[in-house]
Amino acid sequence: MGLNDRELERYVARVNDRWPVQRALLGGARVADAKGAGPQRERGPEYVVVIVSDHFDGVPWLERVYVAGMLWDAYEMGAAADMHCYTSAEFERKRDSLPVVRWAVEHGVELLAEPA
């Protein structure tokens, strides 16, 4: 099963309409599946979305995650996603401290053609 690239593009556009996005990454079990990971493993979340926008500055973290989650179309994508929404500075810290974010950086899919 591949990823729904068309819906992923639409999702990033919806988020970008709300907050200009510098970087958007997709990780999670479905990405690992698409890259050929074996079935005998702990799956974890089906999708992990990491969005980096300096326009999150001053926006409460829960509001960021709630809005980004509401913009995600779980029906089109086949599963819900864990949302991680950070400013650039927060992202630098979380990349080192959160394994799920680090995995998305190292093995995930870039959702923007050219990260800012």
N, CA, C and O of each residue as an XYZ file, in Angstrom:
464
protein
N       0.846     -1.174      0.000
C       0.000      0.000      0.000
C       0.894      1.241      0.000
O       1.752      1.389      0.870
N       0.697      2.113     -0.954
C       1.479      3.325     -1.044
C       0.839      4.461     -0.256
O      -0.236      4.316      0.327
N       1.515      5.563     -0.259
C       1.005      6.754      0.410
C       0.140      7.549     -0.559
O       0.372      7.527     -1.768
N      -0.836      8.236     -0.040
C      -1.734      9.056     -0.850
C      -1.066     10.423     -1.070
O      -1.358     11.387     -0.362
N      -0.178     10.489     -2.049
C       0.601     11.705     -2.287
C      -0.285     12.908     -2.597
O      -0.001     14.025     -2.163
N      -1.341     12.678     -3.337
C      -2.227     13.792     -3.700
C      -2.865     14.405     -2.457
O      -2.913     15.627     -2.321
N      -3.354     13.560     -1.553
C      -3.962     14.072     -0.321
C      -2.911     14.713      0.584
O      -3.204     15.691      1.273
N      -1.705     14.180      0.589
C      -0.636     14.793      1.391
C      -0.329     16.202      0.896
O      -0.112     17.109      1.700
N      -0.309     16.390     -0.415
C      -0.099     17.731     -0.983
C      -1.232     18.661     -0.574
O      -0.991     19.812     -0.210
N      -2.457     18.173     -0.633
C      -3.608     18.987     -0.244
C      -3.548     19.331      1.243
O      -3.886     20.446      1.641
N      -3.120     18.373      2.057
C      -3.008     18.613      3.493
C      -2.002     19.730      3.778
O      -2.303     20.665      4.521
N      -0.827     19.634      3.199
C       0.197     20.662      3.427
C      -0.314     22.022      2.957
O      -0.047     23.034      3.605
N      -1.039     22.063      1.850
C      -1.607     23.326      1.360
C      -2.606     23.892      2.370
O      -2.638     25.101      2.598
N      -3.422     23.024      2.976
C      -4.397     23.493      3.973
C      -3.690     24.080      5.192
O      -4.093     25.125      5.703
N      -2.644     23.413      5.653
C      -1.898     23.924      6.802
C      -1.193     25.222      6.416
O      -1.191     26.187      7.181
N      -0.599     25.238      5.234
C       0.139     26.411      4.767
C      -0.780     27.628      4.608
O      -0.329     28.765      4.748
N      -2.046     27.399      4.321
C      -3.006     28.500      4.262
C      -3.198     29.143      5.634
O      -3.474     30.338      5.737
N      -3.050     28.346      6.673
C      -3.235     28.832      8.041
C      -1.941     29.421      8.609
O      -1.943     30.511      9.181
N      -0.838     28.686      8.444
C       0.478     29.103      8.929
C       1.500     28.806      7.844
O       1.615     27.651      7.433
N       2.241     29.785      7.363
C       3.288     29.482      6.381
C       4.274     28.451      6.946
O       4.840     28.642      8.022
N       4.465     27.378      6.216
C       5.240     26.225      6.689
C       6.648     26.262      6.105
O       6.827     26.430      4.899
N       7.655     26.102      6.982
C       9.034     25.997      6.519
C       9.405     24.555      6.170
O      10.188     24.299      5.255
N       8.823     23.629      6.919
C       9.160     22.221      6.691
C       7.989     21.359      7.124
O       7.322     21.658      8.114
N       7.743     20.295      6.386
C       6.698     19.329      6.742
C       7.240     17.935      6.462
O       7.702     17.641      5.359
N       7.175     17.084      7.476
C       7.700     15.722      7.371
C       6.606     14.724      7.722
O       5.730     15.006      8.540
N       6.669     13.564      7.098
C       5.746     12.481      7.394
C       6.540     11.259      7.813
O       7.443     10.811      7.106
N       6.189     10.732      8.970
C       6.798      9.496      9.453
C       5.695      8.552      9.895
O       4.526      8.756      9.570
N       6.066      7.531     10.629
C       5.098      6.584     11.159
C       5.153      5.238     10.454
O       5.937      5.023      9.529
N       4.296      4.342     10.921
C       4.299      2.960     10.445
C       3.977      2.850      8.958
O       4.561      2.016      8.266
N       3.060      3.677      8.454
C       2.703      3.589      7.030
C       3.874      4.005      6.138
O       4.050      3.465      5.046
N       4.670      4.962      6.605
C       5.863      5.363      5.846
C       6.882      4.232      5.878
O       7.495      3.915      4.858
N       7.066      3.619      7.051
C       7.988      2.483      7.155
C       7.528      1.345      6.243
O       8.349      0.710      5.582
N       6.202      1.083      6.202
C       5.654      0.056      5.305
C       6.016      0.373      3.852
O       6.478     -0.497      3.114
N       5.801      1.629      3.453
C       6.053      2.041      2.069
C       7.533      1.913      1.712
O       7.885      1.754      0.543
N       8.395      1.985      2.726
C       9.833      1.869      2.487
C      10.325      0.433      2.654
O      11.529      0.180      2.621
N       9.392     -0.509      2.834
C       9.762     -1.922      2.839
C      10.081     -2.537      4.181
O      10.715     -3.591      4.231
N       9.663     -1.915      5.277
C       9.926     -2.495      6.596
C       9.140     -3.788      6.756
O       8.030     -3.917      6.241
N       9.715     -4.732      7.464
C       9.070     -6.019      7.679
C       7.867     -5.912      8.600
O       7.773     -4.971      9.388
N       6.940     -6.869      8.510
C       5.721     -6.814      9.316
C       5.942     -7.124     10.797
O       5.131     -6.725     11.633
N       7.011     -7.820     11.129
C       7.258     -8.215     12.514
C       8.011     -7.115     13.256
O       9.223     -7.193     13.455
N       7.259     -6.085     13.662
C       7.857     -4.985     14.412
C       6.756     -4.284     15.180
O       5.575     -4.458     14.880
N       7.137     -3.497     16.164
C       6.163     -2.653     16.849
C       5.800     -1.523     15.906
O       6.687     -0.791     15.466
N       4.539     -1.357     15.583
C       4.130     -0.383     14.568
C       4.183      1.053     15.054
O       4.648      1.930     14.327
N       3.725      1.307     16.247
C       3.624      2.692     16.690
C       2.521      3.400     15.916
O       1.683      2.741     15.299
N       2.504      4.739     15.939
C       1.441      5.458     15.229
C       1.514      5.214     13.723
O       2.597      5.086     13.153
N       0.342      5.152     13.089
C       0.304      4.915     11.646
C       0.966      6.071     10.886
O       1.734      5.849      9.949
N       0.663      7.300     11.297
C       1.286      8.478     10.689
C       1.761      9.415     11.785
O       1.107      9.583     12.814
N       2.907     10.018     11.541
C       3.425     11.089     12.389
C       3.707     12.260     11.458
O       4.478     12.138     10.506
N       3.075     13.393     11.741
C       3.278     14.589     10.931
C       4.051     15.598     11.771
O       3.657     15.930     12.889
N       5.161     16.080     11.212
C       5.967     17.104     11.873
C       5.906     18.351     10.995
O       6.341     18.336      9.844
N       5.364     19.418     11.549
C       5.241     20.675     10.820
C       6.070     21.728     11.534
O       5.969     21.899     12.748
N       6.891     22.430     10.764
C       7.737     23.490     11.312
C       7.306     24.808     10.686
O       7.318     24.972      9.466
N       6.925     25.742     11.551
C       6.532     27.077     11.096
C       6.880     28.078     12.184
O       6.473     27.914     13.335
N       7.619     29.100     11.833
C       7.909     30.142     12.809
C       6.657     30.959     13.134
O       6.654     31.740     14.086
N       5.608     30.781     12.354
C       4.335     31.447     12.635
C       3.583     30.773     13.781
O       2.535     31.264     14.200
N       4.104     29.656     14.293
C       3.544     29.039     15.496
C       3.935     29.835     16.740
O       3.325     29.667     17.796
N       4.937     30.693     16.626
C       5.397     31.479     17.771
C       4.224     32.267     18.353
O       3.570     33.032     17.644
N       3.965     32.079     19.628
C       2.855     32.759     20.286
C       1.540     32.004     20.225
O       0.582     32.383     20.899
N       1.474     30.930     19.422
C       0.261     30.109     19.334
C       0.412     28.954     20.329
O       1.388     28.208     20.253
N      -0.525     28.794     21.252
C      -0.412     27.680     22.207
C      -0.254     26.338     21.488
O      -0.865     26.098     20.447
N       0.579     25.471     22.066
C       0.900     24.185     21.453
C      -0.363     23.368     21.174
O      -0.491     22.784     20.098
N      -1.292     23.321     22.125
C      -2.505     22.526     21.919
C      -3.342     23.060     20.761
O      -3.961     22.280     20.037
N      -3.368     24.375     20.579
C      -4.111     24.948     19.455
C      -3.472     24.537     18.129
O      -4.168     24.176     17.180
N      -2.150     24.595     18.074
C      -1.434     24.177     16.855
C      -1.799     22.750     16.482
O      -2.173     22.460     15.346
N      -1.680     21.860     17.473
C      -1.897     20.425     17.242
C      -3.358     20.157     16.901
O      -3.651     19.339     16.029
N      -4.277     20.840     17.581
C      -5.698     20.652     17.311
C      -6.042     21.075     15.882
O      -6.691     20.327     15.151
N      -5.610     22.266     15.488
C      -5.941     22.758     14.151
C      -5.283     21.883     13.084
O      -5.934     21.505     12.110
N      -4.009     21.559     13.255
C      -3.318     20.705     12.276
C      -4.015     19.343     12.180
O      -4.126     18.776     11.092
N      -4.480     18.823     13.312
C      -5.189     17.554     13.316
C      -6.544     17.633     12.630
O      -6.955     16.691     11.952
N      -7.239     18.750     12.803
C      -8.542     18.927     12.159
C      -8.397     19.042     10.635
O      -9.314     18.691      9.892
N      -7.254     19.530     10.182
C      -7.020     19.670      8.744
C      -6.629     18.347      8.083
O      -6.702     18.227      6.860
N      -6.216     17.354      8.874
C      -5.817     16.030      8.378
C      -7.065     15.236      8.015
O      -8.010     15.184      8.802
N      -7.086     14.625      6.854
C      -8.226     13.824      6.414
C      -7.912     12.350      6.644
O      -7.340     11.680      5.784
N      -8.296     11.858      7.819
C      -7.997     10.473      8.181
C      -8.691      9.481      7.252
O      -8.167      8.395      7.004
N      -9.856      9.841      6.740
C     -10.561      8.952      5.811
C      -9.750      8.771      4.530
O      -9.551      7.646      4.071
N      -9.285      9.879      3.955
C      -8.492      9.808      2.721
C      -7.157      9.103      2.946
O      -6.679      8.379      2.072
N      -6.561      9.312      4.109
C      -5.239      8.748      4.388
C      -5.316      7.338      4.978
O      -4.311      6.628      5.011
N      -6.491      6.930      5.441
C      -6.652      5.583      5.975
C      -6.330      5.442      7.445
O      -6.436      4.346      7.994
N      -5.939      6.526      8.099
C      -5.636      6.479      9.534
C      -5.414      7.898     10.043
O      -5.114      8.817      9.280
N      -5.570      8.043     11.338
C      -5.279      9.320     11.987
C      -3.765      9.530     12.046
O      -2.987      8.623     11.753
N      -3.368     10.731     12.428
C      -1.944     11.050     12.528
C      -1.654     11.705     13.869
O      -2.480     12.443     14.407
N      -0.476     11.427     14.398
C       0.030     12.156     15.561
C       0.665     13.435     15.034
O       1.533     13.386     14.163
N       0.236     14.579     15.557
C       0.718     15.863     15.073
C       1.807     16.419     15.981
O       1.701     16.371     17.206
N       2.840     16.940     15.366
C       3.928     17.620     16.057
C       4.134     18.944     15.333
O       4.575     18.963     14.184
N       3.819     20.048     16.000
C       3.861     21.370     15.378
C       4.811     22.259     16.167
O       4.557     22.583     17.326
N       5.906     22.647     15.527
C       6.961     23.362     16.231
C       7.439     24.584     15.471
O       7.354     24.645     14.244
N       7.949     25.567     16.229
C       8.729     26.634     15.614
C      10.080     26.028     15.246
O      10.376     24.900     15.640
N      10.896     26.753     14.505
C      12.225     26.237     14.121
C      13.064     25.900     15.345
O      13.707     24.851     15.389
N      13.062     26.782     16.340
C      13.860     26.541     17.549
C      13.349     25.324     18.307
O      14.143     24.507     18.773
N      12.033     25.195     18.435
C      11.461     24.033     19.115
C      11.807     22.758     18.361
O      12.138     21.743     18.973
N      11.733     22.806     17.038
C      12.034     21.648     16.205
C      13.466     21.166     16.434
O      13.707     19.963     16.542
N      14.415     22.100     16.508
C      15.815     21.712     16.733
C      15.957     20.948     18.042
O      16.700     19.968     18.106
N      15.263     21.377     19.077
C      15.330     20.678     20.372
C      14.613     19.330     20.311
O      15.131     18.327     20.800
N      13.429     19.306     19.715
C      12.634     18.072     19.681
C      13.265     17.005     18.794
O      13.122     15.810     19.054
N      13.958     17.436     17.753
C      14.631     16.473     16.869
C      15.632     15.651     17.662
O      15.818     14.465     17.392
N      16.272     16.270     18.629
C      17.255     15.559     19.450
C      16.621     14.788     20.602
O      17.154     13.764     21.030
N      15.475     15.276     21.113
C      14.931     14.672     22.330
C      13.774     13.692     22.103
O      13.505     12.856     22.966
N      13.094     13.777     20.973
C      11.960     12.877     20.721
C      12.294     11.885     19.608
O      12.486     12.290     18.462
N      12.367     10.590     19.931
C      12.710      9.595     18.910
C      11.776      9.602     17.702
O      12.236      9.394     16.579
N      10.473      9.836     17.901
C       9.531      9.816     16.786
C       9.814     10.967     15.807
O       9.649     10.808     14.597
N      10.232     12.103     16.323
C      10.578     13.241     15.463
C      11.901     12.957     14.754
O      12.040     13.229     13.562
N      12.858     12.417     15.480
C      14.155     12.070     14.882
C      13.968     11.052     13.751
O      14.608     11.167     12.705
N      13.096     10.057     13.953
C      12.846      9.059     12.906
C      12.266      9.737     11.671
O      12.673      9.436     10.550
N      11.318     10.650     11.870
C      10.708     11.348     10.733
C      11.763     12.137      9.965
O      11.722     12.196      8.736
N      12.700     12.740     10.678
C      13.770     13.502     10.020
C      14.689     12.566      9.243
O      15.037     12.845      8.095
N      15.082     11.461      9.864
C      16.087     10.573      9.271
C      15.516      9.617      8.222
O      16.212      9.258      7.272
N      14.258      9.202      8.386
C      13.704      8.163      7.512
C      12.374      8.529      6.860
O      11.882      7.809      5.991
N      11.803      9.640      7.279
C      10.479     10.009      6.801
C      10.500     10.623      5.412
O      11.511     10.600      4.711
N       9.362     11.166      5.041
C       9.151     11.754      3.721
C       9.006     13.266      3.874
O       8.213     13.742      4.687
N       9.769     14.007      3.096
C       9.619     15.466      3.047
C       8.346     15.772      2.277
O       8.168     15.286      1.160
N       7.468     16.562      2.851
C       6.210     16.880      2.192
C       6.261     18.203      1.418
O       5.358     18.497      0.634
N       7.295     18.986      1.632
C       7.494     20.201      0.846
C       8.577     19.924     -0.185
O       9.582     19.280      0.117
N       8.370     20.407     -1.392
C       9.346     20.176     -2.448
C      10.725     20.674     -2.029
O      11.723     19.981     -2.228
N      10.784     21.863     -1.453
C      12.044     22.413     -0.974
C      11.827     23.002      0.403
O      11.231     24.071      0.530
N      12.309     22.312      1.455
C      12.160     22.873      2.796
C      12.798     24.244      2.876
O      13.876     24.470      2.326
N      12.133     25.155      3.558
C      12.643     26.534      3.689
C      13.816     26.586      4.637
O      14.373     27.658      4.871
